[in-house]
């Protein structure tokens, strides 16, 4: 099939076909190998971050600059006119006249979809509440391919906050296009929502559920960890009841296979000990750095400067 992403908004993994994901992975690989340069020259990307971010915002900025483009925008809602009462729709309609694409993060689920509905330029969802985070998933897929050679025939453990983690929700949807087995590891209070299990059943994807990674670690090709997100809890007591549920330290490594790679979307709190960083299976910083070529590829495809 012909792959053309020019002008397309990237809001949810549900909007992406398997062939589009693989094409994005291929272009990302070529960019990392240095086969494209200055392809964003003359393009302006607006970065609208209504919620704090380090890796996503800075890697998008790096991607834009390495691609030869320019970036405008804000890093907090306090820097935008929404503080004066302006609607999200009006903000987006205004910014449309200043740029060729919009990258947006918002604390409210569905905000990115609303923005794309009124935008005349492509909108990239850089995280909307606990809903989805597609570009994180793209770099996760790319990292798995780099380490395992393929997305197929992998057992992927997803551990930690499976209820609120948008990275988990996006990743499981993307992996459902491939021949994988998913292993969910979480405390009961943060278990994967039933709608996602129903989705996996509809896609005939095999999965298992555990409360402790020590009971399944030896079977995993990838262990994808997430932090317990304090900001997603309305009740501080509920957060305290699950905080620190899992910690991977030197002792914890003994429960993993010698070829089990440890991934994490970051930031981490205490779920992975610093002493694990030097282990060759710990690839979360490498994973974060892959955000630059992957986001370069995405912006090139959406603006039509890469075909």
N, C-alpha and C positions, 0 to 999 in steps of 0.2 A: 504494500500500500504506500501511497505518497504521503510523506510527513511534512506538514506545513503548520507551524505554530505561530506564524506572524499574526499579531493582533489579538491573540488569545489570552484571556485572563486565567491565572492559575490560582484557584481558590481552594479546591479540594482534590484529594487523590481520586475521588469518584469521577472527576472530570477527565482523568488521564487514561488513555489506552495503553496496553502493554507495549505496543510498538512505539508509542511516543516516549515512554520511559526508557526503552532500550536505545532509541535514537539520541535522546538527551545524554545518556551514559556514554555513547560513542563520541559525541561532540565534546563532552567534558574531558574524555581521555585525550583527544587530539589537542585541546587547549592546554592541558597539563604538559603535553609533550612539546608545546611551543609552536604548533602548526598554524595558529591564528595570531594576528597582532593588530592592534588599533582598530578593531572592527566596530567599536562603539564611538569612534570619532564623529563629532557632530551631534551626538545624542545626549539628551539630558534625562536623568532618572530622578524622580522625586521620592524621597525617603520620608514617609509619614509614620513616625513611631509615637503612638499614643500611650505606649507602655514601655518600661525600661528594657533595654537589651544591650548586650556587649557583643557576643559573637556574631549574631545575625546581622545587626546593623553595621558593624565594622567590616565584616567580610563582604557584605554587599557594596560598601563604599570602596573597599579594595578592588573588588571585581570590576566596578565601574571605571576606576582610575587605571587599572592594569589594561582594561579594554580600550582605553583612550577616550572615554566619555567623561561627563561631568555630573555631579550630584548636587541637588538642593534638598531642603527639607528641615525637619526638626526631630529632636530626640526625646521629647517629652510633651505630653498634652498641654502642659503649662506654657509651652512656647507657641501654641496654636490659638486660633481665634475661637476654638470650641470653649475655651475658658470664658469667653465673652458671650457664650450662648449660641454660637454658630452651629448649625446642624452638620453632621458628617457629610451628607449629600452636597451641601453648599460648599464645604471645604474641597471636596473632590472635584466638583464642577469648576471651581476656581482654579485649582492646581492643574487641571487638564490643559489649560492654556499656556502652561509654563514648561511642559515636559513631554517626553515621548513614552514614558512608562511610569507607573507608580508602584512602589514597594510599601506595604502598610502592615503595621502591627497594631492590634487593638485588644483591649481587655474583654470586650463583649463578643460572645459567639454570634456569628452571622454578620458581623460588621464588614468583613471583607467582601462577602457576597453582595451586601447592600451597596458598597462602594463600586463594585464592578457593574452593577445594574445601571448606574448613572454615569459611568466613566466612558469617555470616548477614546481612551488609551488603555493598553493592557494593565491590569491590576494584579500584583503578586501578593498573595496572602503570606505574610511573614509571621503568622500566629494570631489566631483570634480566640481569646479566652482558653477554655479547655477543649476546644473543638479540633482544629487541625493546624499543622505546620508543614506544608508540602515541601518547601525547599530544604528543610532539615532532613526529610525523608530522602530527597534526591541525593544528598551527600552521603547519607547512610547507605543507600543502595550502592553508590559508587565505591565506597570504602569496602563493603562486603565483596564486591566484584574484584577489587584489587587484591584482597587477601585470599579469597576462596576461588577465584577464577570464574565464578558463575553465581547467579542467584538461585539456581536450582540445586536440589539435593542437599539442602542445609537444614539442620535443626536449630531454630533460633529461640533462645530464651528471652522473654521480656519480663523484667523484674522491677518491682517498686510500686510507684503510683500508677496503677493501670486504670484507675477511675477517672482521674483528671488530666492525665498527661496527653497533650495533643500530639506529641512526637510519637507516642505509642499508637494512638488511634490512626495516625497517618501511615505509619510504617506497616501495620498489620494489613491495611487495605492494599498497599502497594505490593506486599509480599504475597497476597492472595492470587496474584497473576502468575505465580511461579510454583514449582514443585518443592514445597517446603513443609516442614512440620513446626508448629508454634507451641511453645511451652510458657504458660503464664505463671508467674511467681509473685505472690503478694499477700499481705495480711487481708483478712476477710473484709475489713472496712474499705479497702482500696482495690477490690477485685475488678476485673474487666467488666464493663457494663454488658448486660445480656444482649443488647442489640448488636454488639460486635460479634458475639458468639453465634447469634442467629445468622449474621452475614457470612461468617466463615463456614457454617454448615451449608448455606446456599451455594457456596463456591467449592464445596467438597474438600475443604482444607482440614487436615488432621490437627488436633490440638490436645494438650493435657494441661491440668491445673495443679499447682503445688503451693504449699505455704512456705517452703524452705528450699533455697537453691542447693543446699547440701544433699538433698534427696534426688537431684536430677542433673547436677553439674557435669558429671562425667559423660553424659549423652549429648552435650551441646557443642555445636560448631561456633555459635556466637552467643554471648551473654550480654544483652543490652540492658543497662541499668538506668534508672531514673531516680531523681531525688524526690523526697516527699515535699510537695509544694505548699509551703505555709500560706502563700498568697491566695490559694484556691479554697481555703477553709474559712467558713464564716464563724465557726466555733473554735476558739483557741484550745479548749479542752480536747476537742476531737483531734486536732493536730497533734497535741502532746501525746495522745494515746497511741499514735502510730509512728511518731518521729523516731528515727534510728532503728527501724524494724530490721534492716539488713545492713551489714557492714562486710565488705570484702577487704580483708587484710592478708598478711602473709599466710596466716593459718587457713583462711578461707580459700586461698589459691589451691590448697591441697585437694579440695573437693571438685576442682575443675580438671578437664582433660588437658593434656600438654599442648593441644592445638585449639583450645577454646579461646577465641579472641574476646576481649572485654571492651565493649563500647559504651559510650555515655554521651548524651547531647550537651551536657554541661549547662549551667554550673553545677558542680557537686557541692555537697555540704559535708556529710560524714559517711556517706554510703560506700565510698572507695577510699581506703587509706592512702596517704601520700607514699607510703613505703611500697605500694604496688606499682607506682609509676615506671619504675625501671624494669619491670618484668616485660619480656618481649610480647606477651599476650595483651598488654595494655596499650590500646591503639586510639584512645579517645582524643588525644591532642592531634594526632595525625588525621583523625576523623574530622575534627574542627577545621583544620587547615584545608581539607578538601572542599570546604564550602566556597573557597574563592574560584577555582576553575569551574565548579558545577554552576555557581551563580553567574559566572561570566557566560557560560554556554547558554543558560536559560535566557538571559537578557539579550544575547545575540539572536537567538531564535525568535523571541517575542517581538523584537524590533525589526526583524527581517534582514539584519546585517549579516547573519549566518543562515544558510539555507541547506 
